[in-house]
Amino acid sequence: MLADGVGRDNVRCMTEDAGAEVGTTPLLRSPLHERHVALGAKFGEFGGWSMPLEYAGGGVLAEHAAVRNGVGIFDVSHLGKASVRGPDAAAFVNSTLTNDLDRIAVGQAQYTLCVDDATGGVVDDLIVYLRSADDLFLVPNAANTADVVHRLAAAAPDGIDVQNLHRDFAVIAVQGPRSPAVLDAAGLPSAHTYMSFVDIDWTTSAGVATPVTVCRSGYTGERGYELIVASAHALELWDHVCAVGAAFELRACGLGARDTLRTEMGYPLHGHELSLEISPNQARVGWAVGWAKPSFWGREPLLAERAAGPRRVLRGLLALDRGIPRPAMLVTSVAGDPIGEITSGTFSPTLRVGIALALLRSDVGIGDEVHIDVRGRPTAMRVVAPPFVEASAR
């Protein structure tokens, strides 16, 4: 079980780590799987992958605290990877995904959305790395990678090549206020600005120069980095960072802590705050839409919804008593009228109270008191604007 029940709702727990399946489909394994087994990880299904939820010797609460106060290392290799290459590849991608690539320069990364053209619902949210006008690297969510790649490949003009590289690369996240010191000790660049990246050649113990992309990004709200490396060299890079990180009390962290950290920041998770049934307007991520662009998938339905006003919007909920909110719980007014539904809910290790993200009727305001039902007992919550804790990532 996860400590205090935190982080358990967005992953499926498994008691075994070998040969685990969902239905009849074997789960994929990270290139770092053997390291997680050695660390006593408890595993869960996430987007078709067997990934560590937490590790022996502390659990979610200790891992969460390590990232907020020190430094943690995550394996997020389940995240998708894809490339789009060819003449004016950036212009093509800019005509499909929501955000405006003209806002960033070569060497920067951008959060964006792949939206269904007919409905305006979110197919996926992803990060685009702009290496050049002709070379982009994409990091979608695990379960949505094939769909995103298929949509881009089907729309690509002659000369643009779209490749699914999901299993070719690993992604290691080093997060927390002490993360720059760990990267410095590991001989990796740390001084670049938020949402920028540096491509380097990292030399293995065998003297092999292997490309590593170091991006100043993450999903925790803390200063941090994401390292993208070929799967074949992932184990050695993980071991190297962990070895030098021991002097800084680096702690291995699982997806349970990643979920509590991102919920405290109010960051959306696809399948919860974003989906084909939830638009960017409803999820309050319109800042990732280039509204002035002449074209992107879903432009017309999103503009129409924006003009009319979405019928529901994403808000934060802060518990006023001891109840812990969970996904899919009904939210009502104090009078008992249904007004929305919780999309993500957990115990906040930082605030020591229950917190949630919820899609609420658009007329529900910040500061309003609402109720949820926790095991038959009404629990009062206050509507707030996330984040629940102060971000330090920039």
C-alpha positions as CSV (number, residue, x, y, z in Angstrom):
1,M,0.0,0.0,0.0
2,L,1.1,3.6,-0.6
3,A,1.8,5.7,2.5
4,D,-1.4,7.3,3.7
5,G,-3.1,6.4,0.5
6,V,-1.4,9.1,-1.5
7,G,-0.8,8.9,-5.2
8,R,-2.7,5.6,-5.6
9,D,-5.5,6.8,-7.9
10,N,-3.8,7.5,-11.2
11,V,-2.0,4.1,-11.5
12,R,-3.0,0.5,-11.2
13,C,-1.1,-1.3,-8.4
14,M,0.4,-4.7,-9.0
15,T,1.8,-7.2,-6.5
16,E,4.3,-8.7,-8.9
17,D,7.0,-7.0,-11.0
18,A,7.7,-9.8,-13.5
19,G,5.4,-10.9,-16.3
20,A,2.6,-8.5,-15.2
21,E,-0.2,-8.0,-17.6
22,V,-3.3,-5.9,-18.0
23,G,-5.9,-8.2,-19.5
24,T,-3.8,-10.2,-22.0
25,T,-1.4,-7.5,-23.0
26,P,2.1,-7.7,-21.4
27,L,3.3,-4.5,-19.8
28,L,6.3,-2.8,-21.3
29,R,9.3,-2.3,-19.0
30,S,11.7,0.6,-18.7
31,P,15.4,0.1,-19.6
32,L,15.9,0.9,-15.8
33,H,13.6,-1.9,-14.6
34,E,16.3,-4.0,-12.9
35,R,17.4,-1.0,-10.9
36,H,13.9,-0.5,-9.5
37,V,13.7,-4.1,-8.6
38,A,17.0,-3.8,-6.7
39,L,15.7,-0.8,-4.8
40,G,12.6,-2.7,-3.6
41,A,10.1,-0.8,-5.8
42,K,6.4,-1.5,-5.8
43,F,5.2,-1.4,-9.4
44,G,2.1,-0.1,-11.1
45,E,0.6,0.0,-14.6
46,F,0.9,3.3,-16.2
47,G,0.0,3.8,-19.9
48,G,0.8,0.2,-20.6
49,W,4.1,0.2,-18.8
50,S,5.2,-1.4,-15.5
51,M,6.7,1.5,-13.6
52,P,7.8,2.1,-10.0
53,L,5.2,3.6,-7.7
54,E,7.4,4.0,-4.6
55,Y,10.5,2.5,-3.2
56,A,11.3,0.6,0.0
57,G,12.6,2.7,2.9
58,G,10.3,5.7,3.0
59,G,7.5,5.5,0.5
60,V,5.6,8.4,-1.1
61,L,5.7,10.8,1.7
62,A,9.5,10.6,2.1
63,E,10.0,10.8,-1.7
64,H,7.6,13.8,-2.0
65,A,9.5,15.6,0.8
66,A,12.9,14.9,-0.9
67,V,11.8,16.7,-4.0
68,R,10.3,19.6,-2.3
69,N,13.3,20.1,0.1
70,G,16.3,18.4,-1.5
71,V,16.5,16.3,-4.7
72,G,14.9,13.2,-6.2
73,I,15.4,11.1,-9.3
74,F,12.6,9.6,-11.3
75,D,12.4,7.1,-14.2
76,V,9.8,8.5,-16.6
77,S,10.9,6.4,-19.5
78,H,7.2,5.4,-20.1
79,L,6.7,8.9,-21.7
80,G,6.5,8.8,-25.5
81,K,9.2,9.9,-27.8
82,A,8.8,10.8,-31.5
83,S,10.6,12.8,-34.2
84,V,9.3,15.1,-36.9
85,R,12.0,15.9,-39.6
86,G,12.2,17.3,-43.0
87,P,12.1,20.7,-44.8
88,D,10.1,23.2,-42.7
89,A,9.0,20.5,-40.2
90,A,8.5,23.2,-37.5
91,A,6.0,25.0,-39.7
92,F,4.1,21.8,-40.3
93,V,3.9,21.0,-36.6
94,N,3.0,24.6,-35.9
95,S,0.0,24.2,-38.2
96,T,-1.3,21.2,-36.2
97,L,-0.6,21.6,-32.5
98,T,-2.1,24.4,-30.4
99,N,0.8,26.4,-29.1
100,D,2.8,28.8,-31.3
101,L,6.3,27.6,-32.1
102,D,7.2,31.0,-33.3
103,R,7.2,32.0,-29.6
104,I,10.3,30.0,-28.9
105,A,13.8,29.8,-30.4
106,V,16.0,26.8,-31.4
107,G,17.2,25.2,-28.2
108,Q,13.9,25.7,-26.4
109,A,11.1,23.3,-25.5
110,Q,7.3,24.1,-25.4
111,Y,4.3,22.7,-23.8
112,T,1.5,22.2,-26.3
113,L,-1.7,20.2,-27.1
114,C,-2.8,17.8,-29.8
115,V,-6.5,18.6,-30.2
116,D,-9.2,16.8,-32.1
117,D,-10.0,18.9,-35.1
118,A,-13.8,18.2,-35.1
119,T,-14.5,18.5,-31.3
120,G,-11.8,20.5,-29.7
121,G,-11.2,17.7,-27.1
122,V,-7.6,17.0,-26.1
123,V,-5.9,14.0,-27.8
124,D,-2.8,14.6,-25.7
125,D,-0.6,17.2,-24.1
126,L,3.1,17.0,-24.9
127,I,6.5,18.8,-25.0
128,V,8.1,19.8,-28.3
129,Y,11.8,20.2,-28.5
130,L,12.8,22.6,-31.3
131,R,16.2,21.5,-32.5
132,S,16.0,23.3,-35.8
133,A,13.4,24.4,-38.3
134,D,13.7,21.0,-39.8
135,D,14.1,18.8,-36.7
136,L,11.7,18.4,-33.8
137,F,11.6,15.9,-30.9
138,L,8.3,15.3,-29.2
139,V,7.5,13.8,-25.8
140,P,3.8,12.8,-25.6
141,N,2.2,10.7,-22.9
142,A,2.7,7.0,-22.9
143,A,-0.7,5.8,-23.9
144,N,-1.2,8.5,-26.5
145,T,2.0,8.3,-28.4
146,A,0.8,6.0,-31.2
147,D,-2.3,8.2,-31.8
148,V,-0.3,11.5,-31.9
149,V,2.3,10.0,-34.3
150,H,-0.5,8.6,-36.5
151,R,-2.3,11.9,-36.7
152,L,0.9,13.8,-37.6
153,A,2.1,11.2,-40.1
154,A,-1.3,11.2,-41.8
155,A,-1.3,15.0,-42.2
156,A,2.4,15.4,-43.1
157,P,3.2,16.6,-46.6
158,D,5.8,14.9,-48.8
159,G,9.3,15.2,-47.4
160,I,8.2,15.3,-43.7
161,D,9.1,12.1,-41.8
162,V,7.3,11.3,-38.5
163,Q,8.8,8.5,-36.5
164,N,7.6,6.7,-33.3
165,L,10.8,6.3,-31.1
166,H,8.9,5.3,-27.9
167,R,11.3,2.5,-26.9
168,D,14.5,4.0,-28.3
169,F,15.1,6.4,-25.5
170,A,14.8,6.6,-21.7
171,V,13.9,9.7,-19.7
172,I,15.4,10.4,-16.3
173,A,14.1,13.3,-14.3
174,V,16.2,15.0,-11.6
175,Q,14.0,17.3,-9.5
176,G,14.3,19.5,-6.5
177,P,16.2,22.6,-5.2
178,R,19.5,20.6,-5.0
179,S,19.2,19.3,-8.6
180,P,21.6,21.8,-10.1
181,A,24.3,20.7,-7.7
182,V,23.7,17.0,-8.6
183,L,24.0,17.8,-12.3
184,D,27.2,19.8,-11.8
185,A,28.7,16.9,-9.9
186,A,27.7,14.6,-12.7
187,G,29.3,16.8,-15.4
188,L,26.0,17.7,-17.0
189,P,24.9,21.3,-17.9
190,S,22.7,23.0,-15.3
191,A,22.8,26.7,-15.9
192,H,20.4,27.0,-18.9
193,T,17.0,28.7,-18.5
194,Y,13.6,27.2,-17.8
195,M,12.2,25.2,-20.8
196,S,15.5,25.3,-22.7
197,F,17.7,22.3,-23.5
198,V,21.3,21.4,-24.2
199,D,22.4,18.5,-26.4
200,I,25.7,17.1,-25.2
201,D,27.9,14.1,-25.8
202,W,28.2,12.2,-22.5
203,T,31.1,9.8,-22.3
204,T,30.4,6.4,-20.8
205,S,32.8,4.4,-18.7
206,A,33.8,2.5,-21.9
207,G,34.7,5.8,-23.5
208,V,31.7,5.9,-25.8
209,A,30.3,9.3,-26.5
210,T,26.5,9.1,-26.4
211,P,24.1,12.0,-27.0
212,V,22.1,13.2,-24.0
213,T,19.5,16.0,-24.0
214,V,19.4,18.0,-20.8
215,C,16.2,20.0,-20.5
216,R,15.3,22.5,-17.7
217,S,11.9,21.1,-17.2
218,G,9.8,18.7,-15.1
219,Y,6.4,17.9,-13.6
220,T,7.0,18.8,-9.9
221,G,7.0,22.6,-9.6
222,E,10.6,22.5,-8.4
223,R,13.7,23.4,-10.2
224,G,14.7,20.3,-12.2
225,Y,15.9,18.6,-15.3
226,E,14.9,15.9,-17.7
227,L,17.6,13.8,-19.3
228,I,16.8,12.0,-22.6
229,V,19.3,9.3,-23.4
230,A,19.4,6.2,-25.7
231,S,17.9,3.2,-23.9
232,A,21.1,1.3,-24.3
233,H,23.0,3.8,-22.1
234,A,20.2,4.6,-19.6
235,L,21.4,2.2,-16.9
236,E,24.9,3.7,-16.8
237,L,23.6,7.3,-16.8
238,W,21.2,6.5,-14.0
239,D,24.0,4.8,-12.0
240,H,26.3,7.8,-12.6
241,V,23.8,10.4,-11.4
242,C,22.8,8.3,-8.4
243,A,26.5,7.8,-7.4
244,V,27.3,11.5,-7.4
245,G,23.9,12.3,-6.0
246,A,24.5,10.3,-2.9
247,A,26.5,13.3,-1.5
248,F,23.4,15.4,-1.9
249,E,21.0,12.8,-0.4
250,L,19.5,12.1,-3.7
251,R,16.4,9.8,-3.4
252,A,14.8,7.5,-6.0
253,C,11.2,8.6,-6.4
254,G,8.3,6.8,-7.9
255,L,5.2,7.8,-9.8
256,G,3.2,8.0,-6.6
257,A,5.2,11.0,-5.4
258,R,5.2,12.4,-9.0
259,D,1.4,12.5,-8.8
260,T,1.2,14.2,-5.4
261,L,3.8,16.7,-6.5
262,R,2.0,17.6,-9.7
263,T,-1.4,17.7,-8.0
264,E,0.0,20.3,-5.5
265,M,1.0,22.4,-8.5
266,G,-2.4,22.0,-10.2
267,Y,-0.7,20.4,-13.3
268,P,-3.1,18.5,-15.5
269,L,-2.8,14.8,-16.2
270,H,-4.2,13.4,-19.4
271,G,-7.1,11.1,-18.7
272,H,-8.0,13.2,-15.7
273,E,-7.9,16.9,-16.4
274,L,-7.5,16.5,-20.1
275,S,-9.2,14.1,-22.5
276,L,-11.2,14.0,-25.7
277,E,-14.2,15.1,-23.6
278,I,-12.3,18.0,-21.9
279,S,-11.2,21.0,-24.0
280,P,-8.2,23.3,-23.3
281,N,-10.8,26.0,-22.4
282,Q,-12.4,23.8,-19.7
283,A,-9.0,22.7,-18.4
284,R,-7.8,26.3,-18.2
285,V,-4.8,25.7,-20.4
286,G,-5.7,28.2,-23.0
287,W,-2.3,29.8,-22.4
288,A,-0.9,26.9,-24.4
289,V,-3.0,27.8,-27.4
290,G,-1.7,30.2,-30.1
291,W,-5.1,31.9,-30.6
292,A,-3.8,34.2,-33.3
293,K,-2.4,31.4,-35.5
294,P,-4.2,31.0,-38.8
295,S,-4.5,27.2,-38.3
296,F,-4.1,24.4,-35.8
297,W,-6.2,21.3,-35.1
298,G,-9.4,22.2,-33.2
299,R,-9.2,25.9,-33.9
300,E,-12.8,26.5,-34.9
301,P,-14.5,24.6,-32.0
302,L,-12.1,26.1,-29.5
303,L,-12.7,29.6,-30.7
304,A,-16.5,29.1,-30.6
305,E,-16.3,27.7,-27.1
306,R,-14.1,30.5,-25.9
307,A,-16.4,33.1,-27.3
308,A,-19.5,31.5,-25.7
309,G,-17.7,30.6,-22.4
310,P,-17.1,27.0,-21.4
311,R,-19.9,25.4,-19.4
312,R,-17.4,24.0,-16.9
313,V,-13.9,24.9,-15.8
314,L,-11.1,23.3,-13.8
315,R,-10.7,24.6,-10.2
316,G,-8.8,23.6,-7.1
317,L,-10.4,22.3,-4.0
318,L,-8.9,22.6,-0.5
319,A,-10.3,20.4,2.3
320,L,-11.7,22.2,5.3
321,D,-11.7,19.1,7.4
322,R,-10.1,15.6,7.4
323,G,-11.7,14.1,4.3
324,I,-9.5,13.1,1.4
325,P,-11.0,13.6,-2.0
326,R,-10.6,11.0,-4.8
327,P,-11.2,11.1,-8.6
328,A,-14.8,10.7,-9.8
329,M,-16.3,12.0,-6.6
330,L,-19.4,14.2,-7.1
331,V,-19.1,17.8,-6.0
332,T,-22.2,19.5,-4.8
333,S,-23.2,22.9,-3.5
334,V,-23.7,23.4,0.2
335,A,-27.4,23.0,-0.6
336,G,-26.7,19.6,-2.2
337,D,-27.1,20.5,-5.9
338,P,-24.6,18.7,-8.2
339,I,-22.0,21.2,-9.6
340,G,-19.1,19.1,-10.9
341,E,-16.8,16.2,-10.4
342,I,-13.3,15.6,-9.0
343,T,-10.7,14.8,-11.7
344,S,-7.7,14.2,-9.3
345,G,-7.7,14.1,-5.5
346,T,-5.1,13.2,-2.9
347,F,-3.6,14.0,0.5
348,S,-1.1,16.9,0.2
349,P,2.1,15.9,2.0
350,T,3.1,19.6,2.0
351,L,-0.1,21.1,3.4
352,R,-1.2,18.0,5.3
353,V,-4.8,18.3,4.1
354,G,-6.8,16.9,1.2
355,I,-6.6,18.7,-2.1
356,A,-8.3,18.1,-5.5
357,L,-8.7,19.3,-9.0
358,A,-12.3,19.4,-10.2
359,L,-14.3,20.3,-13.2
360,L,-17.0,22.6,-11.8
361,R,-19.9,24.6,-13.3
362,S,-18.5,27.9,-14.6
363,D,-20.7,29.9,-12.2
364,V,-18.9,28.4,-9.2
365,G,-16.4,31.0,-7.9
366,I,-13.1,31.1,-6.1
367,G,-13.8,31.1,-2.4
368,D,-17.1,29.2,-2.6
369,E,-17.6,26.4,-0.2
370,V,-18.6,23.1,-1.8
371,H,-19.2,19.5,-0.5
372,I,-18.1,16.0,-1.4
373,D,-19.2,12.7,0.0
374,V,-16.4,10.7,1.7
375,R,-17.6,7.3,2.8
376,G,-21.1,8.7,3.5
377,R,-20.0,11.8,5.3
378,P,-20.2,15.3,3.8
379,T,-16.8,16.9,3.6
380,A,-16.5,20.7,3.1
381,M,-14.0,22.1,0.7
382,R,-13.0,25.6,-0.5
383,V,-12.7,26.4,-4.2
384,V,-9.3,27.8,-4.8
385,A,-7.0,28.7,-7.7
386,P,-4.0,26.3,-8.1
387,P,-1.2,26.0,-7.4
388,F,-1.7,24.8,-3.8
389,V,2.0,25.4,-3.0
390,E,4.4,28.0,-4.4
391,A,6.3,26.9,-7.5
392,S,10.1,27.4,-7.8
393,A,10.7,25.8,-11.2
394,R,11.6,29.0,-13.0
